Amino acid sequence: MEEDIFSSIANGSQVDSKVVQTFQKNFVQVQNILDQNRLLITEINQNHESKIPDNLTRNVGLIRELNNNIRRVVDLYGDLSSNFTKSIEASSEGESAATSKSDGRGGLKRIRSGN
């Protein structure tokens, strides 16, 4: 399913394959962190339910790890957002440059389709 999303993005517009690879890499990293978080939460819950002092003490470290993972996910999504914005801006600038030509007076003239 993930590949279908990225294929449609790449086919639907002129998106650089490097941008698509970056998105894929970041989404895979996010998914791996979220999978790890699920395991951490399960262990934290089991330790809490056991009420064994050593297990409860261990939860402090596990919760710190969980918080750090959440920060990493937020950072990755921030990077994705920034990269997406940059790629859209670059794509927009590329389309603008491709549909304009010089009017001979130092300015740009819009090319109409069919001319």
Secondary structure by P-SEA (a helix, b strand, c coil): caaaaaaaaaaaccccaaaaaaaaaaaaaaaaaaaaaaaaaaaaaaaaaaccaaaaaaaaaaaaaaaaaaaaaaaaaaaaaaaaaaaaaaaaaaaaaaacccccccbbbbbcccc
